[in-house]
Amino acid sequence: MGKFISMIAGLVFLLIPIYLWIVDLWSFGLAATMFLKGSLMWGFMGLGLILLVTGLLSLKD
């Protein structure tokens, strides 16, 4: 019984944000999009930094 409650709770926590994004109630869709854009930028900058440091360390060898 606990597994089914866990699955139902997971579906609720997954579907409510998707519904709010689609309906754009209280501008949750805009906030989610802005967060995603910011996360992508920080991710790309972090990846670039890691690749730069890896390249610099391979120059020493």
C-alpha distance matrix in Angstrom:
0.0 3.8 5.4 5.4 6.5 8.7 10.1 10.9 12.5 14.4 15.6 16.8 18.5 20.1 21.2 22.7 25.2 26.2 26.8 28.8 30.8 31.7 32.6 34.3 33.4 35.2 36.4 33.1 34.1 37.4 35.9 33.4 36.3 38.6 36.0 35.6 39.4 39.9 37.3 39.1 42.4 41.4 39.7 43.0 45.1 43.1 43.3 47.0 47.5 45.8 47.9 51.0 50.5 49.7 52.9 55.0 53.8 54.6 58.2 58.8 58.5
3.8 0.0 3.8 5.5 5.1 6.1 8.6 9.9 10.5 12.2 14.3 15.3 16.3 18.2 19.8 21.1 23.3 24.6 25.5 27.2 29.1 30.3 31.3 32.7 31.8 33.3 34.4 31.0 32.1 35.2 33.4 30.9 34.0 36.0 33.2 32.9 36.7 37.0 34.3 36.3 39.5 38.2 36.7 40.1 42.0 39.9 40.3 44.0 44.4 42.6 44.9 47.9 47.3 46.7 49.9 51.9 50.7 51.6 55.1 55.7 55.5
5.4 3.8 0.0 3.8 5.5 5.0 6.2 8.6 9.9 10.4 12.3 14.2 15.3 16.3 18.2 20.0 22.0 22.8 24.1 26.1 27.5 28.7 30.1 31.5 31.1 32.8 33.5 30.0 30.7 33.8 32.2 29.5 32.2 34.4 31.7 31.0 34.8 35.3 32.5 34.1 37.5 36.4 34.6 37.8 40.0 37.9 38.0 41.7 42.3 40.5 42.5 45.7 45.2 44.4 47.5 49.7 48.5 49.3 52.8 53.5 53.2
5.4 5.5 3.8 0.0 3.8 5.3 5.0 6.1 8.5 9.7 10.5 12.2 14.1 15.1 16.2 18.1 20.5 21.1 21.9 24.2 25.9 26.7 27.8 29.6 29.1 31.1 32.0 28.7 29.3 32.7 31.4 28.7 31.5 33.9 31.5 30.9 34.6 35.4 32.9 34.5 37.9 37.2 35.5 38.6 40.9 39.2 39.2 42.9 43.7 42.1 44.0 47.2 47.0 46.3 49.2 51.5 50.6 51.3 54.7 55.7 55.4
6.5 5.1 5.5 3.8 0.0 3.8 5.4 5.1 6.0 8.4 9.8 10.4 12.1 14.0 15.2 16.3 18.8 20.0 20.7 22.4 24.5 25.6 26.4 27.9 27.0 28.7 29.9 26.6 27.7 31.0 29.5 27.1 30.1 32.4 29.9 29.7 33.5 34.0 31.7 33.6 36.9 36.0 34.7 38.0 40.1 38.4 38.8 42.4 43.0 41.7 43.8 46.8 46.6 46.1 49.2 51.2 50.4 51.4 54.7 55.6 55.6
8.7 6.1 5.0 5.3 3.8 0.0 3.8 5.5 5.1 6.1 8.6 9.9 10.5 12.1 14.1 15.5 17.4 18.6 19.9 21.5 23.2 24.6 25.8 27.0 26.4 27.9 28.7 25.2 26.1 29.2 27.5 24.9 27.9 30.0 27.3 26.9 30.7 31.1 28.6 30.5 33.8 32.7 31.3 34.6 36.7 34.8 35.2 38.9 39.4 38.0 40.1 43.2 42.9 42.4 45.4 47.5 46.6 47.6 51.0 51.8 51.8
10.1 8.6 6.2 5.0 5.4 3.8 0.0 3.8 5.5 5.0 6.2 8.6 9.9 10.4 12.1 14.2 16.2 16.7 18.0 20.2 21.5 22.5 24.0 25.6 25.4 27.3 27.8 24.4 24.8 28.1 26.8 24.0 26.6 29.1 26.7 25.9 29.7 30.5 28.0 29.5 33.0 32.3 30.7 33.7 36.1 34.5 34.6 38.2 39.1 37.7 39.5 42.7 42.7 42.0 44.9 47.2 46.5 47.3 50.6 51.7 51.6
10.9 9.9 8.6 6.1 5.1 5.5 3.8 0.0 3.8 5.4 5.1 6.2 8.6 9.8 10.4 12.0 14.7 15.4 15.9 18.1 20.0 20.8 21.8 23.6 23.0 25.1 26.0 22.8 23.5 26.9 25.8 23.3 26.1 28.7 26.6 26.1 29.9 30.8 28.7 30.3 33.8 33.3 32.0 35.0 37.4 36.1 36.4 39.9 40.9 39.7 41.6 44.7 44.8 44.4 47.2 49.4 48.9 49.8 53.0 54.2 54.3
12.5 10.5 9.9 8.5 6.0 5.1 5.5 3.8 0.0 3.8 5.4 5.0 6.1 8.5 9.9 10.7 12.9 14.5 15.3 16.7 18.7 20.2 21.0 22.2 21.4 23.0 24.0 20.6 21.8 25.0 23.4 21.2 24.3 26.5 24.2 24.1 27.9 28.5 26.4 28.4 31.6 30.9 29.9 33.1 35.2 33.8 34.5 38.0 38.7 37.7 39.9 42.7 42.7 42.6 45.5 47.5 47.0 48.1 51.3 52.3 52.6
14.4 12.2 10.4 9.7 8.4 6.1 5.0 5.4 3.8 0.0 3.8 5.4 5.1 6.1 8.5 10.2 11.6 12.7 14.4 16.0 17.2 18.8 20.3 21.3 21.2 22.8 23.2 19.6 20.2 23.4 21.9 19.2 22.0 24.3 21.9 21.4 25.1 25.9 23.6 25.3 28.7 28.1 26.7 29.9 32.1 30.7 31.2 34.7 35.5 34.5 36.4 39.4 39.5 39.2 42.1 44.2 43.8 44.7 47.9 49.1 49.3
15.6 14.3 12.3 10.5 9.8 8.6 6.2 5.1 5.4 3.8 0.0 3.8 5.5 5.0 5.9 8.4 10.4 10.6 11.8 14.1 15.5 16.3 17.9 19.4 19.5 21.7 22.0 18.7 19.0 22.4 21.5 18.8 21.3 24.1 22.2 21.4 25.1 26.3 24.3 25.8 29.2 29.1 27.8 30.7 33.2 32.1 32.4 35.8 37.0 36.1 37.8 40.8 41.2 40.9 43.5 45.8 45.6 46.4 49.5 50.9 51.1
16.8 15.3 14.2 12.2 10.4 9.9 8.6 6.2 5.0 5.4 3.8 0.0 3.8 5.4 5.2 5.9 8.8 9.9 10.3 12.1 14.2 15.3 16.1 17.5 16.9 19.0 19.8 16.7 17.5 21.0 20.0 17.8 20.7 23.2 21.5 21.4 25.0 26.1 24.4 26.3 29.5 29.4 28.5 31.5 33.8 32.9 33.5 36.8 37.9 37.3 39.2 42.0 42.4 42.4 45.0 47.1 47.1 48.1 51.1 52.5 52.9
18.5 16.3 15.3 14.1 12.1 10.5 9.9 8.6 6.1 5.1 5.5 3.8 0.0 3.8 5.8 5.8 7.0 9.1 10.5 11.4 13.0 14.9 16.1 16.7 16.3 17.7 18.2 14.7 15.7 18.9 17.4 15.1 18.2 20.4 18.3 18.3 22.1 22.8 21.1 23.1 26.3 25.9 25.2 28.3 30.4 29.4 30.3 33.5 34.4 33.9 36.0 38.6 39.0 39.1 41.8 43.8 43.7 45.0 47.8 49.2 49.7
20.1 18.2 16.3 15.1 14.0 12.1 10.4 9.8 8.5 6.1 5.0 5.4 3.8 0.0 3.8 5.8 6.2 6.7 9.0 10.6 11.3 12.9 14.8 15.7 16.1 18.0 17.8 14.3 14.4 17.7 16.7 13.8 16.4 19.1 17.2 16.5 20.2 21.5 19.6 21.2 24.6 24.6 23.5 26.4 28.8 28.0 28.5 31.7 33.0 32.4 34.1 37.0 37.6 37.5 40.0 42.2 42.3 43.3 46.1 47.7 48.2
21.2 19.8 18.2 16.2 15.2 14.1 12.1 10.4 9.9 8.5 5.9 5.2 5.8 3.8 0.0 3.8 5.6 5.1 6.0 8.6 9.8 10.5 12.1 13.7 14.1 16.6 16.7 13.7 13.6 17.2 16.9 14.4 16.8 19.8 18.5 17.9 21.4 23.0 21.7 23.0 26.3 26.8 25.9 28.5 31.1 30.7 31.1 34.1 35.6 35.2 36.8 39.6 40.4 40.4 42.7 45.0 45.3 46.2 49.0 50.7 51.2
22.7 21.1 20.0 18.1 16.3 15.5 14.2 12.0 10.7 10.2 8.4 5.9 5.8 5.8 3.8 0.0 3.8 5.5 5.1 6.1 8.6 9.9 10.5 11.6 11.2 13.4 14.1 11.1 12.0 15.5 15.0 13.1 16.0 18.6 17.6 17.7 21.1 22.4 21.5 23.3 26.3 26.7 26.3 29.0 31.3 31.0 31.8 34.7 36.0 36.0 37.8 40.3 41.1 41.4 43.8 45.8 46.2 47.4 50.0 51.6 52.4
25.2 23.3 22.0 20.5 18.8 17.4 16.2 14.7 12.9 11.6 10.4 8.8 7.0 6.2 5.6 3.8 0.0 3.8 5.4 5.0 6.0 8.6 9.8 9.9 10.2 11.9 11.7 8.3 8.9 12.2 11.5 9.4 12.3 14.8 13.7 13.9 17.3 18.6 17.8 19.6 22.5 23.0 22.8 25.4 27.6 27.5 28.4 31.2 32.5 32.6 34.4 36.8 37.8 38.2 40.5 42.5 43.0 44.2 46.7 48.4 49.3
26.2 24.6 22.8 21.1 20.0 18.6 16.7 15.4 14.5 12.7 10.6 9.9 9.1 6.7 5.1 5.5 3.8 0.0 3.8 5.5 5.1 6.3 8.6 9.6 11.0 13.5 12.7 9.8 8.8 12.5 12.7 10.1 12.1 15.3 14.7 14.0 17.1 19.1 18.3 19.4 22.6 23.5 23.0 25.2 27.8 27.9 28.4 31.1 32.8 32.9 34.3 36.8 38.0 38.3 40.3 42.6 43.2 44.1 46.6 48.6 49.3
26.8 25.5 24.1 21.9 20.7 19.9 18.0 15.9 15.3 14.4 11.8 10.3 10.5 9.0 6.0 5.1 5.4 3.8 0.0 3.8 5.4 5.2 6.1 8.1 8.9 12.0 12.1 9.9 9.5 13.2 14.0 12.2 14.1 17.3 17.2 16.9 19.8 21.8 21.5 22.6 25.6 26.7 26.4 28.6 31.0 31.4 31.9 34.5 36.2 36.5 37.9 40.3 41.6 41.9 43.9 46.1 46.9 47.8 50.3 52.2 53.0
28.8 27.2 26.1 24.2 22.4 21.5 20.2 18.1 16.7 16.0 14.1 12.1 11.4 10.6 8.6 6.1 5.0 5.5 3.8 0.0 3.8 5.5 5.2 5.5 5.7 8.4 8.5 6.4 6.9 10.4 10.9 10.0 12.3 14.9 15.0 15.5 18.2 19.9 20.0 21.6 24.1 25.1 25.4 27.6 29.7 30.2 31.2 33.6 35.1 35.7 37.3 39.4 40.7 41.4 43.3 45.3 46.2 47.4 49.7 51.5 52.6
30.8 29.1 27.5 25.9 24.5 23.2 21.5 20.0 18.7 17.2 15.5 14.2 13.0 11.3 9.8 8.6 6.0 5.1 5.4 3.8 0.0 3.8 5.7 5.0 7.3 9.5 8.0 5.9 4.2 8.0 9.1 7.6 9.0 12.1 12.6 12.6 15.0 17.1 17.3 18.5 21.0 22.4 22.6 24.5 26.8 27.5 28.3 30.6 32.3 33.0 34.3 36.5 38.0 38.6 40.4 42.4 43.5 44.6 46.7 48.8 49.9
31.7 30.3 28.7 26.7 25.6 24.6 22.5 20.8 20.2 18.8 16.3 15.3 14.9 12.9 10.5 9.9 8.6 6.3 5.2 5.5 3.8 0.0 3.8 5.5 8.3 11.4 10.1 9.1 6.9 10.3 12.3 10.9 11.6 14.9 15.9 15.3 17.4 20.0 20.3 20.9 23.5 25.3 25.2 26.8 29.4 30.3 30.7 32.9 34.9 35.6 36.6 38.9 40.6 41.0 42.6 44.9 46.0 46.8 49.0 51.2 52.2
32.6 31.3 30.1 27.8 26.4 25.8 24.0 21.8 21.0 20.3 17.9 16.1 16.1 14.8 12.1 10.5 9.8 8.6 6.1 5.2 5.7 3.8 0.0 3.8 5.5 9.1 8.9 8.8 7.9 11.0 13.0 12.7 13.6 16.5 17.7 17.8 19.7 22.1 22.7 23.7 26.0 27.7 28.0 29.7 32.0 33.0 33.7 35.8 37.7 38.5 39.7 41.7 43.4 44.1 45.7 47.8 49.0 50.0 52.0 54.2 55.3
34.3 32.7 31.5 29.6 27.9 27.0 25.6 23.6 22.2 21.3 19.4 17.5 16.7 15.7 13.7 11.6 9.9 9.6 8.1 5.5 5.0 5.5 3.8 0.0 3.8 6.3 5.2 5.7 5.1 7.6 9.7 10.1 11.1 13.4 14.9 15.6 17.2 19.2 20.3 21.5 23.5 25.1 25.9 27.6 29.5 30.7 31.7 33.6 35.3 36.4 37.7 39.6 41.2 42.2 43.7 45.6 46.9 48.1 50.1 52.1 53.5
33.4 31.8 31.1 29.1 27.0 26.4 25.4 23.0 21.4 21.2 19.5 16.9 16.3 16.1 14.1 11.2 10.2 11.0 8.9 5.7 7.3 8.3 5.5 3.8 0.0 3.8 5.4 6.1 7.6 9.7 10.8 11.8 13.6 15.4 16.5 17.8 19.7 21.2 22.2 23.9 25.8 27.0 28.0 30.0 31.7 32.6 34.0 35.9 37.4 38.4 40.1 41.8 43.2 44.3 46.0 47.8 49.0 50.4 52.3 54.2 55.7
35.2 33.3 32.8 31.1 28.7 27.9 27.3 25.1 23.0 22.8 21.7 19.0 17.7 18.0 16.6 13.4 11.9 13.5 12.0 8.4 9.5 11.4 9.1 6.3 3.8 0.0 3.8 5.6 8.2 9.1 9.4 11.5 13.5 14.3 15.4 17.5 19.1 20.0 21.4 23.5 24.9 25.9 27.3 29.4 30.7 31.7 33.4 35.2 36.4 37.7 39.5 41.0 42.2 43.6 45.4 46.9 48.1 49.8 51.6 53.4 55.0
36.4 34.4 33.5 32.0 29.9 28.7 27.8 26.0 24.0 23.2 22.0 19.8 18.2 17.8 16.7 14.1 11.7 12.7 12.1 8.5 8.0 10.1 8.9 5.2 5.4 3.8 0.0 3.8 5.3 5.3 6.4 8.7 10.0 10.9 12.5 14.4 15.6 16.8 18.5 20.2 21.5 22.9 24.3 26.1 27.5 28.7 30.3 32.0 33.3 34.7 36.4 37.8 39.3 40.7 42.3 43.8 45.2 46.7 48.5 50.4 52.0
33.1 31.0 30.0 28.7 26.6 25.2 24.4 22.8 20.6 19.6 18.7 16.7 14.7 14.3 13.7 11.1 8.3 9.8 9.9 6.4 5.9 9.1 8.8 5.7 6.1 5.6 3.8 0.0 3.8 5.5 5.1 6.1 8.5 9.9 10.5 12.2 14.2 15.3 16.3 18.3 20.0 21.0 22.1 24.3 25.8 26.6 28.2 30.2 31.4 32.5 34.3 36.0 37.2 38.4 40.2 41.9 43.0 44.5 46.5 48.3 49.8
34.1 32.1 30.7 29.3 27.7 26.1 24.8 23.5 21.8 20.2 19.0 17.5 15.7 14.4 13.6 12.0 8.9 8.8 9.5 6.9 4.2 6.9 7.9 5.1 7.6 8.2 5.3 3.8 0.0 3.8 5.5 5.1 6.1 8.6 9.9 10.5 12.3 14.2 15.2 16.5 18.5 20.1 20.8 22.6 24.5 25.6 26.7 28.6 30.3 31.3 32.7 34.5 36.1 37.1 38.7 40.6 41.9 43.1 45.0 47.1 48.5
37.4 35.2 33.8 32.7 31.0 29.2 28.1 26.9 25.0 23.4 22.4 21.0 18.9 17.7 17.2 15.5 12.2 12.5 13.2 10.4 8.0 10.3 11.0 7.6 9.7 9.1 5.3 5.5 3.8 0.0 3.8 5.4 5.1 6.1 8.5 9.8 10.5 12.2 14.1 15.3 16.6 18.4 19.7 21.2 22.7 24.2 25.6 27.1 28.7 30.2 31.6 33.0 34.7 36.0 37.4 39.0 40.6 42.0 43.6 45.7 47.4
35.9 33.4 32.2 31.4 29.5 27.5 26.8 25.8 23.4 21.9 21.5 20.0 17.4 16.7 16.9 15.0 11.5 12.7 14.0 10.9 9.1 12.3 13.0 9.7 10.8 9.4 6.4 5.1 5.5 3.8 0.0 3.8 5.5 5.2 6.1 8.6 9.9 10.6 12.1 14.2 15.5 16.5 18.1 20.0 21.2 22.3 24.1 25.8 27.0 28.4 30.2 31.5 32.9 34.4 36.0 37.5 38.8 40.4 42.2 44.0 45.7
33.4 30.9 29.5 28.7 27.1 24.9 24.0 23.3 21.2 19.2 18.8 17.8 15.1 13.8 14.4 13.1 9.4 10.1 12.2 10.0 7.6 10.9 12.7 10.1 11.8 11.5 8.7 6.1 5.1 5.4 3.8 0.0 3.8 5.5 5.1 6.1 8.6 9.9 10.4 12.3 14.3 15.4 16.2 18.3 20.0 20.8 22.2 24.2 25.6 26.6 28.3 30.1 31.4 32.5 34.3 36.0 37.1 38.6 40.5 42.4 43.8
36.3 34.0 32.2 31.5 30.1 27.9 26.6 26.1 24.3 22.0 21.3 20.7 18.2 16.4 16.8 16.0 12.3 12.1 14.1 12.3 9.0 11.6 13.6 11.1 13.6 13.5 10.0 8.5 6.1 5.1 5.5 3.8 0.0 3.8 5.4 5.0 6.2 8.6 9.8 10.6 12.4 14.3 15.1 16.6 18.5 19.9 20.9 22.6 24.4 25.6 26.9 28.5 30.3 31.4 32.8 34.6 36.1 37.3 39.1 41.2 42.7
38.6 36.0 34.4 33.9 32.4 30.0 29.1 28.7 26.5 24.3 24.1 23.2 20.4 19.1 19.8 18.6 14.8 15.3 17.3 14.9 12.1 14.9 16.5 13.4 15.4 14.3 10.9 9.9 8.6 6.1 5.2 5.5 3.8 0.0 3.8 5.4 5.1 6.1 8.5 9.9 10.7 12.4 14.1 15.5 16.7 18.3 19.9 21.2 22.7 24.3 25.8 27.0 28.7 30.2 31.6 33.1 34.7 36.2 37.7 39.8 41.5
36.0 33.2 31.7 31.5 29.9 27.3 26.7 26.6 24.2 21.9 22.2 21.5 18.3 17.2 18.5 17.6 13.7 14.7 17.2 15.0 12.6 15.9 17.7 14.9 16.5 15.4 12.5 10.5 9.9 8.5 6.1 5.1 5.4 3.8 0.0 3.8 5.5 5.1 6.0 8.6 10.0 10.6 12.0 14.2 15.4 16.3 18.1 19.9 21.0 22.3 24.1 25.6 26.9 28.2 30.0 31.5 32.7 34.4 36.2 38.0 39.6
35.6 32.9 31.0 30.9 29.7 26.9 25.9 26.1 24.1 21.4 21.4 21.4 18.3 16.5 17.9 17.7 13.9 14.0 16.9 15.5 12.6 15.3 17.8 15.6 17.8 17.5 14.4 12.2 10.5 9.8 8.6 6.1 5.0 5.4 3.8 0.0 3.8 5.5 5.0 6.2 8.7 10.0 10.3 12.2 14.3 15.2 16.2 18.2 19.9 20.8 22.3 24.1 25.6 26.6 28.2 30.1 31.4 32.6 34.6 36.6 38.0
39.4 36.7 34.8 34.6 33.5 30.7 29.7 29.9 27.9 25.1 25.1 25.0 22.1 20.2 21.4 21.1 17.3 17.1 19.8 18.2 15.0 17.4 19.7 17.2 19.7 19.1 15.6 14.2 12.3 10.5 9.9 8.6 6.2 5.1 5.5 3.8 0.0 3.8 5.4 5.2 6.3 8.8 9.8 10.7 12.5 14.3 15.3 16.6 18.5 20.0 21.1 22.6 24.5 25.7 26.9 28.7 30.4 31.6 33.2 35.4 37.0
39.9 37.0 35.3 35.4 34.0 31.1 30.5 30.8 28.5 25.9 26.3 26.1 22.8 21.5 23.0 22.4 18.6 19.1 21.8 19.9 17.1 20.0 22.1 19.2 21.2 20.0 16.8 15.3 14.2 12.2 10.6 9.9 8.6 6.1 5.1 5.5 3.8 0.0 3.8 5.4 5.2 6.3 8.5 10.0 10.7 12.2 14.2 15.4 16.6 18.3 20.0 21.1 22.6 24.3 25.7 27.0 28.6 30.3 31.8 33.7 35.5
37.3 34.3 32.5 32.9 31.7 28.6 28.0 28.7 26.4 23.6 24.3 24.4 21.1 19.6 21.7 21.5 17.8 18.3 21.5 20.0 17.3 20.3 22.7 20.3 22.2 21.4 18.5 16.3 15.2 14.1 12.1 10.4 9.8 8.5 6.0 5.0 5.4 3.8 0.0 3.8 5.5 5.2 6.0 8.6 9.9 10.4 12.0 14.1 15.2 16.3 18.1 19.8 21.0 22.2 24.0 25.6 26.8 28.3 30.2 32.1 33.6
39.1 36.3 34.1 34.5 33.6 30.5 29.5 30.3 28.4 25.3 25.8 26.3 23.1 21.2 23.0 23.3 19.6 19.4 22.6 21.6 18.5 20.9 23.7 21.5 23.9 23.5 20.2 18.3 16.5 15.3 14.2 12.3 10.6 9.9 8.6 6.2 5.2 5.4 3.8 0.0 3.8 5.6 5.0 6.1 8.6 9.8 10.4 12.1 14.1 15.2 16.3 18.1 19.9 20.8 22.2 24.2 25.6 26.7 28.6 30.7 32.1
42.4 39.5 37.5 37.9 36.9 33.8 33.0 33.8 31.6 28.7 29.2 29.5 26.3 24.6 26.3 26.3 22.5 22.6 25.6 24.1 21.0 23.5 26.0 23.5 25.8 24.9 21.5 20.0 18.5 16.6 15.5 14.3 12.4 10.7 10.0 8.7 6.3 5.2 5.5 3.8 0.0 3.8 5.4 5.2 6.2 8.6 9.9 10.6 12.3 14.3 15.4 16.4 18.4 19.9 21.0 22.5 24.3 25.7 27.1 29.3 31.1
41.4 38.2 36.4 37.2 36.0 32.7 32.3 33.3 30.9 28.1 29.1 29.4 25.9 24.6 26.8 26.7 23.0 23.5 26.7 25.1 22.4 25.3 27.7 25.1 27.0 25.9 22.9 21.0 20.1 18.4 16.5 15.4 14.3 12.4 10.6 10.0 8.8 6.3 5.2 5.6 3.8 0.0 3.8 5.5 5.1 6.0 8.5 9.8 10.4 12.2 14.1 15.1 16.4 18.2 19.8 21.0 22.4 24.2 25.8 27.5 29.4
39.7 36.7 34.6 35.5 34.7 31.3 30.7 32.0 29.9 26.7 27.8 28.5 25.2 23.5 25.9 26.3 22.8 23.0 26.4 25.4 22.6 25.2 28.0 25.9 28.0 27.3 24.3 22.1 20.8 19.7 18.1 16.2 15.1 14.1 12.0 10.3 9.8 8.5 6.0 5.0 5.4 3.8 0.0 3.8 5.5 5.1 6.1 8.5 9.8 10.5 12.2 14.1 15.4 16.4 18.2 19.9 21.1 22.4 24.4 26.3 27.7
43.0 40.1 37.8 38.6 38.0 34.6 33.7 35.0 33.1 29.9 30.7 31.5 28.3 26.4 28.5 29.0 25.4 25.2 28.6 27.6 24.5 26.8 29.7 27.6 30.0 29.4 26.1 24.3 22.6 21.2 20.0 18.3 16.6 15.5 14.2 12.2 10.7 10.0 8.6 6.1 5.2 5.5 3.8 0.0 3.8 5.4 5.0 6.1 8.6 9.8 10.4 12.1 14.2 15.2 16.2 18.2 19.9 20.9 22.5 24.8 26.3
45.1 42.0 40.0 40.9 40.1 36.7 36.1 37.4 35.2 32.1 33.2 33.8 30.4 28.8 31.1 31.3 27.6 27.8 31.0 29.7 26.8 29.4 32.0 29.5 31.7 30.7 27.5 25.8 24.5 22.7 21.2 20.0 18.5 16.7 15.4 14.3 12.5 10.7 9.9 8.6 6.2 5.1 5.5 3.8 0.0 3.8 5.5 5.1 6.2 8.6 9.9 10.4 12.3 14.1 15.2 16.4 18.3 19.9 21.2 23.2 25.2
43.1 39.9 37.9 39.2 38.4 34.8 34.5 36.1 33.8 30.7 32.1 32.9 29.4 28.0 30.7 31.0 27.5 27.9 31.4 30.2 27.5 30.3 33.0 30.7 32.6 31.7 28.7 26.6 25.6 24.2 22.3 20.8 19.9 18.3 16.3 15.2 14.3 12.2 10.4 9.8 8.6 6.0 5.1 5.4 3.8 0.0 3.8 5.4 5.1 6.2 8.6 9.8 10.6 12.2 14.1 15.3 16.5 18.3 20.1 21.7 23.5
43.3 40.3 38.0 39.2 38.8 35.2 34.6 36.4 34.5 31.2 32.4 33.5 30.3 28.5 31.1 31.8 28.4 28.4 31.9 31.2 28.3 30.7 33.7 31.7 34.0 33.4 30.3 28.2 26.7 25.6 24.1 22.2 20.9 19.9 18.1 16.2 15.3 14.2 12.0 10.4 9.9 8.5 6.1 5.0 5.5 3.8 0.0 3.8 5.4 5.1 6.1 8.5 10.0 10.5 12.1 14.2 15.3 16.4 18.5 20.5 21.8
47.0 44.0 41.7 42.9 42.4 38.9 38.2 39.9 38.0 34.7 35.8 36.8 33.5 31.7 34.1 34.7 31.2 31.1 34.5 33.6 30.6 32.9 35.8 33.6 35.9 35.2 32.0 30.2 28.6 27.1 25.8 24.2 22.6 21.2 19.9 18.2 16.6 15.4 14.1 12.1 10.6 9.8 8.5 6.1 5.1 5.4 3.8 0.0 3.8 5.5 5.1 6.0 8.6 9.8 10.4 12.2 14.2 15.3 16.6 18.9 20.6
47.5 44.4 42.3 43.7 43.0 39.4 39.1 40.9 38.7 35.5 37.0 37.9 34.4 33.0 35.6 36.0 32.5 32.8 36.2 35.1 32.3 34.9 37.7 35.3 37.4 36.4 33.3 31.4 30.3 28.7 27.0 25.6 24.4 22.7 21.0 19.9 18.5 16.6 15.2 14.1 12.3 10.4 9.8 8.6 6.2 5.1 5.4 3.8 0.0 3.8 5.5 5.1 6.1 8.5 9.8 10.5 12.2 14.2 15.5 17.2 19.3
45.8 42.6 40.5 42.1 41.7 38.0 37.7 39.7 37.7 34.5 36.1 37.3 33.9 32.4 35.2 36.0 32.6 32.9 36.5 35.7 33.0 35.6 38.5 36.4 38.4 37.7 34.7 32.5 31.3 30.2 28.4 26.6 25.6 24.3 22.3 20.8 20.0 18.3 16.3 15.2 14.3 12.2 10.5 9.8 8.6 6.2 5.1 5.5 3.8 0.0 3.8 5.5 5.2 6.1 8.5 9.9 10.5 12.2 14.4 15.9 17.4
47.9 44.9 42.5 44.0 43.8 40.1 39.5 41.6 39.9 36.4 37.8 39.2 36.0 34.1 36.8 37.8 34.4 34.3 37.9 37.3 34.3 36.6 39.7 37.7 40.1 39.5 36.4 34.3 32.7 31.6 30.2 28.3 26.9 25.8 24.1 22.3 21.1 20.0 18.1 16.3 15.4 14.1 12.2 10.4 9.9 8.6 6.1 5.1 5.5 3.8 0.0 3.8 5.5 5.0 6.0 8.6 9.8 10.5 12.4 14.7 15.9
51.0 47.9 45.7 47.2 46.8 43.2 42.7 44.7 42.7 39.4 40.8 42.0 38.6 37.0 39.6 40.3 36.8 36.8 40.3 39.4 36.5 38.9 41.7 39.6 41.8 41.0 37.8 36.0 34.5 33.0 31.5 30.1 28.5 27.0 25.6 24.1 22.6 21.1 19.8 18.1 16.4 15.1 14.1 12.1 10.4 9.8 8.5 6.0 5.1 5.5 3.8 0.0 3.8 5.4 5.1 6.2 8.6 9.9 10.8 13.0 15.1
50.5 47.3 45.2 47.0 46.6 42.9 42.7 44.8 42.7 39.5 41.2 42.4 39.0 37.6 40.4 41.1 37.8 38.0 41.6 40.7 38.0 40.6 43.4 41.2 43.2 42.2 39.3 37.2 36.1 34.7 32.9 31.4 30.3 28.7 26.9 25.6 24.5 22.6 21.0 19.9 18.4 16.4 15.4 14.2 12.3 10.6 10.0 8.6 6.1 5.2 5.5 3.8 0.0 3.8 5.4 5.1 6.1 8.6 9.9 11.1 13.3
49.7 46.7 44.4 46.3 46.1 42.4 42.0 44.4 42.6 39.2 40.9 42.4 39.1 37.5 40.4 41.4 38.2 38.3 41.9 41.4 38.6 41.0 44.1 42.2 44.3 43.6 40.7 38.4 37.1 36.0 34.4 32.5 31.4 30.2 28.2 26.6 25.7 24.3 22.2 20.8 19.9 18.2 16.4 15.2 14.1 12.2 10.5 9.8 8.5 6.1 5.0 5.4 3.8 0.0 3.8 5.5 5.2 6.2 8.8 10.3 11.4
52.9 49.9 47.5 49.2 49.2 45.4 44.9 47.2 45.5 42.1 43.5 45.0 41.8 40.0 42.7 43.8 40.5 40.3 43.9 43.3 40.4 42.6 45.7 43.7 46.0 45.4 42.3 40.2 38.7 37.4 36.0 34.3 32.8 31.6 30.0 28.2 26.9 25.7 24.0 22.2 21.0 19.8 18.2 16.2 15.2 14.1 12.1 10.4 9.8 8.5 6.0 5.1 5.4 3.8 0.0 3.8 5.5 5.2 6.4 9.1 10.4
55.0 51.9 49.7 51.5 51.2 47.5 47.2 49.4 47.5 44.2 45.8 47.1 43.8 42.2 45.0 45.8 42.5 42.6 46.1 45.3 42.4 44.9 47.8 45.6 47.8 46.9 43.8 41.9 40.6 39.0 37.5 36.0 34.6 33.1 31.5 30.1 28.7 27.0 25.6 24.2 22.5 21.0 19.9 18.2 16.4 15.3 14.2 12.2 10.5 9.9 8.6 6.2 5.1 5.5 3.8 0.0 3.8 5.4 5.2 6.9 9.5
53.8 50.7 48.5 50.6 50.4 46.6 46.5 48.9 47.0 43.8 45.6 47.1 43.7 42.3 45.3 46.2 43.0 43.2 46.9 46.2 43.5 46.0 49.0 46.9 49.0 48.1 45.2 43.0 41.9 40.6 38.8 37.1 36.1 34.7 32.7 31.4 30.4 28.6 26.8 25.6 24.3 22.4 21.1 19.9 18.3 16.5 15.3 14.2 12.2 10.5 9.8 8.6 6.1 5.2 5.5 3.8 0.0 3.8 5.4 5.4 7.3
54.6 51.6 49.3 51.3 51.4 47.6 47.3 49.8 48.1 44.7 46.4 48.1 45.0 43.3 46.2 47.4 44.2 44.1 47.8 47.4 44.6 46.8 50.0 48.1 50.4 49.8 46.7 44.5 43.1 42.0 40.4 38.6 37.3 36.2 34.4 32.6 31.6 30.3 28.3 26.7 25.7 24.2 22.4 20.9 19.9 18.3 16.4 15.3 14.2 12.2 10.5 9.9 8.6 6.2 5.2 5.4 3.8 0.0 3.8 5.4 5.5
58.2 55.1 52.8 54.7 54.7 51.0 50.6 53.0 51.3 47.9 49.5 51.1 47.8 46.1 49.0 50.0 46.7 46.6 50.3 49.7 46.7 49.0 52.0 50.1 52.3 51.6 48.5 46.5 45.0 43.6 42.2 40.5 39.1 37.7 36.2 34.6 33.2 31.8 30.2 28.6 27.1 25.8 24.4 22.5 21.2 20.1 18.5 16.6 15.5 14.4 12.4 10.8 9.9 8.8 6.4 5.2 5.4 3.8 0.0 3.8 5.5
58.8 55.7 53.5 55.7 55.6 51.8 51.7 54.2 52.3 49.1 50.9 52.5 49.2 47.7 50.7 51.6 48.4 48.6 52.2 51.5 48.8 51.2 54.2 52.1 54.2 53.4 50.4 48.3 47.1 45.7 44.0 42.4 41.2 39.8 38.0 36.6 35.4 33.7 32.1 30.7 29.3 27.5 26.3 24.8 23.2 21.7 20.5 18.9 17.2 15.9 14.7 13.0 11.1 10.3 9.1 6.9 5.4 5.4 3.8 0.0 3.8
58.5 55.5 53.2 55.4 55.6 51.8 51.6 54.3 52.6 49.3 51.1 52.9 49.7 48.2 51.2 52.4 49.3 49.3 53.0 52.6 49.9 52.2 55.3 53.5 55.7 55.0 52.0 49.8 48.5 47.4 45.7 43.8 42.7 41.5 39.6 38.0 37.0 35.5 33.6 32.1 31.1 29.4 27.7 26.3 25.2 23.5 21.8 20.6 19.3 17.4 15.9 15.1 13.3 11.4 10.4 9.5 7.3 5.5 5.5 3.8 0.0
